[in-house]
Amino acid sequence: MLRQLSSALVLSIAAVTNGYADEAPINRLKSFLAASASLAADFKQVSFDKSGRPAQSSSGKFYLSRPGKFRWNYQKPFEQEIVSNSGKVWFYDADLEQVTVKQLDDSLGSTPALLLTGQVDIEEKFVLQEQGQDEGMNWVKLSPKNEESGFKYILIGMNGNQLGGMELSDNFGQLTRIYFSNIQLNQKLDDSLFNFKPPKGADVFEN
């Protein structure tokens, strides 16, 4: 289940900006989606059971370079790499020695993956609603307008002028939240971070 959540959540993250504290949360969300060229951060991911209790957790590093490039390095408890570049996403599971490749294009519909492209009007794809404060963050709810989307909503939490967290509720009743720390904005990231080559001996499946 953790691996499935990882695949869904990797397509659900947004960027961060550097200063819109006086604006309403929705306006700040729009601003930082447009303002950041790159991002690097540590993350902790927590999944919850149906009673709302924490069930599983994982952690690692996240990198983003606009437009359309990102990398999740899951380090604990399972080693995984999820990389997007050139219109494709690679999911690598080290334990299973397996790589799955998917197209990052309009076939994904109104999914959170479109938030990463830097080319999508979020108001065209989502209904935005302010959700108030929780855990010290101001949250904005994004509900997909496409009824065939695989999730109910995503929440983006802003911690002051920075991205603090993200929550995903899918159509199977699974709830997952990600917390970000040690965020670095608009620094030069090596292009090699976003180049994925399947490890020798790994099975590759392309959709």
C-alpha positions as CSV (number, residue, x, y, z in Angstrom):
1,M,0.0,0.0,0.0
2,L,2.9,2.4,0.8
3,R,4.3,2.0,-2.6
4,Q,0.9,2.8,-4.2
5,L,0.6,5.9,-2.1
6,S,4.1,7.0,-3.1
7,S,3.2,6.8,-6.7
8,A,0.0,8.8,-6.2
9,L,1.6,11.4,-4.0
10,V,4.6,12.1,-6.2
11,L,2.2,13.5,-8.7
12,S,0.6,15.8,-6.2
13,I,3.1,18.4,-5.2
14,A,3.4,22.1,-5.9
15,A,6.2,24.7,-5.8
16,V,7.0,27.4,-3.2
17,T,7.4,31.2,-3.5
18,N,9.2,33.8,-1.5
19,G,6.8,36.3,-0.1
20,Y,3.0,36.7,-0.2
21,A,2.2,36.8,3.5
22,D,-0.4,39.6,3.2
23,E,-2.4,37.9,0.5
24,A,-5.2,35.4,0.9
25,P,-4.1,31.7,0.9
26,I,-5.6,31.1,-2.5
27,N,-3.8,34.1,-4.0
28,R,-0.5,33.0,-2.4
29,L,-1.0,29.5,-3.8
30,K,-1.4,30.9,-7.3
31,S,1.6,33.1,-6.8
32,F,4.0,30.5,-5.6
33,L,2.9,28.0,-8.3
34,A,4.1,30.6,-10.8
35,A,7.2,32.0,-9.0
36,S,9.6,29.1,-8.2
37,A,12.0,27.8,-10.8
38,S,13.4,25.1,-8.5
39,L,13.0,23.5,-5.1
40,A,14.8,21.1,-2.9
41,A,13.5,19.8,0.4
42,D,13.4,17.0,2.9
43,F,10.0,15.3,3.3
44,K,8.1,13.0,5.6
45,Q,5.1,11.1,4.3
46,V,2.4,9.7,6.6
47,S,-0.5,7.5,5.6
48,F,-3.6,7.1,7.8
49,D,-6.1,4.3,8.3
50,K,-9.8,4.7,8.0
51,S,-10.1,5.7,11.6
52,G,-7.7,8.5,11.1
53,R,-4.7,6.9,12.9
54,P,-1.2,7.1,11.5
55,A,-0.5,3.7,9.8
56,Q,2.7,4.0,7.8
57,S,5.4,6.6,7.3
58,S,8.4,7.2,4.9
59,S,10.9,9.9,4.4
60,G,13.4,11.2,1.8
61,K,14.4,14.1,-0.5
62,F,12.4,15.9,-3.1
63,Y,13.6,18.0,-6.0
64,L,11.7,20.1,-8.5
65,S,12.8,22.0,-11.6
66,R,10.3,23.8,-13.8
67,P,8.9,23.0,-16.2
68,G,8.0,19.4,-15.7
69,K,11.0,17.9,-13.9
70,F,11.0,16.4,-10.4
71,R,12.6,13.7,-8.4
72,W,11.5,11.9,-5.2
73,N,14.2,9.9,-3.4
74,Y,12.4,7.7,-0.8
75,Q,15.1,6.5,1.6
76,K,13.1,5.0,4.5
77,P,11.6,2.4,5.0
78,F,11.9,1.4,1.3
79,E,14.3,2.7,-1.3
80,Q,12.4,4.2,-4.2
81,E,13.1,6.7,-6.9
82,I,10.4,8.6,-8.9
83,V,11.7,10.9,-11.6
84,S,9.9,13.0,-14.2
85,N,11.6,14.4,-17.3
86,S,10.8,14.8,-21.0
87,G,7.1,14.0,-20.6
88,K,7.7,10.7,-18.8
89,V,7.7,9.5,-15.1
90,W,9.9,6.6,-14.0
91,F,9.0,4.7,-10.8
92,Y,11.8,2.6,-9.5
93,D,11.4,0.1,-6.6
94,A,14.8,-1.1,-5.4
95,D,13.5,-4.0,-3.4
96,L,11.5,-5.4,-6.4
97,E,14.2,-4.4,-8.9
98,Q,11.3,-3.0,-11.1
99,V,10.9,0.2,-13.1
100,T,7.5,1.4,-14.3
101,V,7.3,4.2,-17.0
102,K,4.3,6.4,-17.5
103,Q,3.6,9.3,-19.9
104,L,3.1,12.7,-18.2
105,D,0.6,14.3,-20.6
106,D,-3.0,15.0,-21.1
107,S,-3.9,11.3,-20.7
108,L,-3.5,11.9,-16.9
109,G,-6.5,14.2,-17.1
110,S,-7.2,16.5,-14.2
111,T,-4.6,15.0,-11.9
112,P,-2.3,16.8,-9.5
113,A,0.6,15.9,-11.9
114,L,-0.5,19.0,-13.9
115,L,0.5,21.2,-11.1
116,L,4.1,20.3,-11.8
117,T,4.2,21.3,-15.4
118,G,4.1,25.1,-14.8
119,Q,1.8,25.4,-17.8
120,V,-1.6,24.8,-16.3
121,D,-4.2,27.2,-15.0
122,I,-5.2,25.5,-11.7
123,E,-8.6,27.3,-11.8
124,E,-9.3,25.5,-15.1
125,K,-8.6,22.1,-13.6
126,F,-9.6,22.5,-9.9
127,V,-12.1,24.2,-7.6
128,L,-10.1,26.1,-5.0
129,Q,-11.4,26.6,-1.4
130,E,-9.7,28.0,1.7
131,Q,-9.7,25.6,4.6
132,G,-8.4,27.6,7.5
133,Q,-5.5,26.6,9.7
134,D,-4.3,23.2,11.0
135,E,-0.9,22.2,12.4
136,G,0.2,25.8,12.0
137,M,-0.4,26.0,8.3
138,N,-3.0,27.7,6.1
139,W,-4.6,25.1,3.8
140,V,-6.1,25.4,0.4
141,K,-8.3,22.6,-1.0
142,L,-8.1,21.7,-4.7
143,S,-11.0,19.6,-5.9
144,P,-10.7,18.2,-9.4
145,K,-13.3,19.2,-11.9
146,N,-12.8,16.0,-13.9
147,E,-15.1,13.4,-12.3
148,E,-13.0,10.6,-13.6
149,S,-10.0,11.7,-11.5
150,G,-8.5,9.1,-9.2
151,F,-8.7,11.3,-6.1
152,K,-11.3,13.3,-4.2
153,Y,-9.1,16.3,-3.4
154,I,-5.6,17.6,-2.5
155,L,-4.8,20.1,0.2
156,I,-1.8,22.4,0.0
157,G,-0.6,23.7,3.3
158,M,1.4,27.0,3.4
159,N,3.7,27.6,6.4
160,G,4.2,31.4,6.3
161,N,5.8,32.1,2.9
162,Q,6.8,28.5,2.3
163,L,5.2,25.3,1.4
164,G,4.7,23.3,4.6
165,G,2.6,20.3,3.6
166,M,0.3,18.5,1.3
167,E,-2.6,16.0,1.8
168,L,-4.2,13.6,-0.7
169,S,-7.5,11.8,-0.3
170,D,-8.1,9.2,-3.0
171,N,-11.2,7.5,-4.2
172,F,-10.3,4.3,-2.2
173,G,-10.6,6.1,1.1
174,Q,-6.8,6.4,1.6
175,L,-5.5,9.6,3.2
176,T,-1.9,10.6,3.1
177,R,-0.1,13.8,4.2
178,I,3.4,15.0,3.4
179,Y,5.4,17.5,5.5
180,F,8.3,19.5,4.1
181,S,11.4,20.9,5.8
182,N,14.8,22.4,4.9
183,I,13.3,23.9,1.8
184,Q,15.8,25.6,-0.6
185,L,14.3,27.7,-3.4
186,N,15.5,28.7,-6.8
187,Q,19.0,27.3,-6.4
188,K,20.8,25.7,-9.3
189,L,20.0,21.9,-9.5
190,D,22.2,19.5,-11.4
191,D,20.4,18.3,-14.6
192,S,21.6,14.8,-13.8
193,L,19.1,14.7,-10.9
194,F,16.3,14.4,-13.5
195,N,17.9,11.9,-15.8
196,F,16.9,8.3,-15.0
197,K,18.6,5.2,-16.3
198,P,17.2,1.8,-15.2
199,P,19.6,-0.1,-13.1
200,K,21.2,-3.1,-14.7
201,G,19.0,-6.2,-14.2
202,A,15.8,-4.3,-13.4
203,D,12.6,-5.2,-15.1
204,V,11.1,-2.3,-17.1
205,F,7.4,-1.9,-17.8
206,E,6.1,1.0,-19.9
207,N,2.5,2.0,-20.1
